[in-house]
Amino acid sequence: MGLFDVIQQEIAIDLGTANTLIIFKDKIVVDEPSIVAINRQTNKVIAIGKQAQQMHGKTHENIKTVRPLRDGVIADFHAAEYMIRGMINMIPQRSRFFSPSLKMVICIPSGITEVEKRAVRDSAQHAGAKEVYMIHEPMAAAIGIGIDVEEPKGNMIIDIGGGTSEIAVIALAGIVCDQSIRVAGDEFTNDILDHIRRQHNILIGERTAENIKINIGSALTELPNPPEDYQVSGRDLLTGVPKKVTVSYSEIAHALDKSISKVESAILSALEITPPELSADIEENGIWLTGGGALIRGLDKRISQKTKLKVQIAEDPLRAVVRGTGIALKNINRFNFLMT
């Protein structure tokens, strides 16, 4: 390790609504849920990431769990600052004797406002960053899945994260047209929560709804290799006692239908405003799906049926954005014009 490596350290952060990932020395060293637990009496953070998630929905009046990001942007400035600082401290091989100067590249939604952008920059600076660069999520995703973004060819990226769905057409190292909607993983989780309450008269928590989405979440009511039915435990709204029911993937597909239709509408809107030469490229290259939402069973087939285009799920879609952010950090002089 050289002296410069000790004085200045470079990290790439995918600051997500659901999960935060950090790349340090070309490796993903932190992959934690974006949540903090705070003691209400002392206002001190007592847990971050997985530890805080285990407390979520199970706290007493002295402890509250906070998700600092909502819809892809910072909703709680102080909690976000604590979370970023805490996750940076989780990085192995960092100096414990003094705080080196930090250079950060953070990815942000393409539909972010200047005020929201400033909140991200301020949180990073308060957490110890001396230099802060920001890159839009669809661009980071495209770089992460190996697309040459500088080519005069059109590529469509759909990044479905926790808070936002980013749909962008990329060519010549720029976003030609995009749609950013606040319908994504969190909305899907809420749809499942509401469905279980309405159809089964059972109240479940956010974590249980998230587990249902992961285990049997589907965009189609008929799948060639369907997952097994899933048992759900919650509180019976009529009797107040704990109750268990079994739900199927096709039932969850009906619950998610309305939100997925909104994503489809945004994709069609983006295609409508795409220049014709780039439309020809997209027809040839197809659409790339990234983000946690890409893992919903049958989503690629459903989007393909709607658009009549080839839809491909990126390899390891959950980490495509952070990989691209890491590549941008490593080649910051080459990609400097992409930073905001």
PEZI-V33500 format. One record per backbone hydrogen bond with DSSP energy under -1.0 kcal/mol. CO is the residue of the C=O (numbers start at 1). NH is the residue of the N-H. E is the energy in kcal/mol with one decimal. If there is no record, write none. Layout:
BEGIN
co	nh	e
CO	NH	E
CO	NH	E
END
This chain:
BEGIN
co	nh	e
2	6	-1.2
3	7	-2.4
4	8	-3.1
7	101	-3.2
9	103	-2.7
11	105	-1.7
12	23	-2.8
13	107	-1.9
14	16	-1.5
14	21	-1.6
18	34	-2.4
19	16	-1.1
20	32	-2.3
21	14	-2.8
22	29	-2.1
22	30	-1.4
23	12	-2.1
24	27	-1.1
27	24	-2.6
30	22	-2.3
32	20	-3.2
33	35	-1.9
35	49	-2.5
36	66	-3.3
37	46	-2.8
37	47	-1.3
38	64	-2.6
39	43	-2.4
44	39	-2.9
47	37	-2.9
49	53	-2.4
50	54	-1.9
55	58	-2.6
60	63	-1.6
62	40	-3.1
64	38	-3.3
66	36	-2.7
68	75	-3.5
68	76	-1.9
70	73	-2.0
73	70	-2.8
76	80	-2.2
77	81	-2.1
78	82	-2.4
79	83	-2.5
80	84	-2.8
81	85	-2.4
82	86	-2.7
83	87	-2.5
84	88	-2.2
85	89	-1.9
88	91	-1.3
101	9	-3.0
102	130	-2.5
102	131	-1.9
103	11	-2.6
104	133	-2.8
105	13	-3.0
106	135	-2.0
108	137	-2.7
109	112	-1.2
113	117	-2.3
114	118	-2.2
115	119	-1.7
116	120	-1.6
117	121	-2.3
118	122	-3.0
119	123	-2.2
120	124	-2.2
121	125	-2.4
122	126	-2.6
123	127	-1.3
124	129	-2.3
125	128	-1.3
131	104	-3.0
133	106	-2.9
134	340	-2.5
135	108	-2.3
136	140	-2.4
137	141	-3.0
138	142	-2.3
139	143	-2.3
140	144	-2.5
141	145	-1.6
142	147	-2.3
143	146	-1.3
147	149	-1.3
148	151	-1.5
149	173	-4.1
151	153	-1.6
151	172	-2.5
155	170	-3.1
156	288	-2.6
157	168	-2.5
158	290	-3.0
159	166	-3.0
160	293	-2.6
161	185	-2.5
162	186	-3.3
164	161	-2.4
165	181	-2.2
166	159	-3.1
167	179	-2.9
168	157	-2.8
169	176	-2.5
170	155	-1.9
171	174	-1.2
174	171	-2.2
177	169	-2.7
179	167	-3.0
181	165	-2.9
181	183	-1.1
184	188	-2.2
185	189	-2.3
186	190	-2.3
187	191	-2.2
188	192	-1.9
189	193	-2.3
190	194	-2.6
191	195	-2.3
192	196	-2.5
193	197	-1.6
194	198	-2.6
195	199	-3.2
196	200	-1.6
196	202	-1.3
201	237	-2.8
203	235	-2.4
205	209	-2.2
206	210	-2.2
207	211	-2.0
208	212	-2.1
209	213	-2.2
210	214	-2.2
211	215	-2.5
212	216	-3.0
213	217	-1.4
217	297	-1.5
230	247	-2.9
232	245	-2.6
234	243	-3.0
235	203	-2.9
236	240	-2.3
241	236	-2.6
243	234	-2.5
245	232	-3.6
247	230	-2.9
248	252	-1.6
249	253	-2.1
250	254	-1.6
251	255	-1.6
252	256	-2.0
256	260	-2.4
257	261	-2.1
258	262	-1.3
259	263	-1.6
260	264	-2.4
261	265	-2.2
262	266	-1.9
263	267	-2.1
264	268	-2.4
265	269	-2.2
266	270	-2.1
267	271	-2.2
268	272	-2.0
269	273	-1.2
275	279	-2.1
276	280	-1.8
277	281	-1.2
278	282	-2.4
279	283	-2.3
280	284	-1.4
281	285	-3.4
282	286	-2.9
287	312	-3.2
288	158	-2.9
289	314	-2.6
290	160	-2.4
291	294	-1.4
292	295	-1.7
293	296	-1.7
296	299	-2.0
297	219	-3.2
298	302	-2.3
299	303	-2.5
300	304	-2.1
301	305	-2.4
302	306	-1.9
303	307	-2.6
304	308	-2.1
310	287	-3.0
312	289	-3.0
316	319	-1.6
317	291	-2.0
319	323	-2.3
320	324	-2.2
321	325	-2.3
322	326	-2.2
323	327	-2.1
324	328	-2.4
325	329	-2.0
326	330	-2.2
327	331	-2.0
329	332	-1.1
331	335	-2.6
335	338	-2.2
336	339	-1.2
END
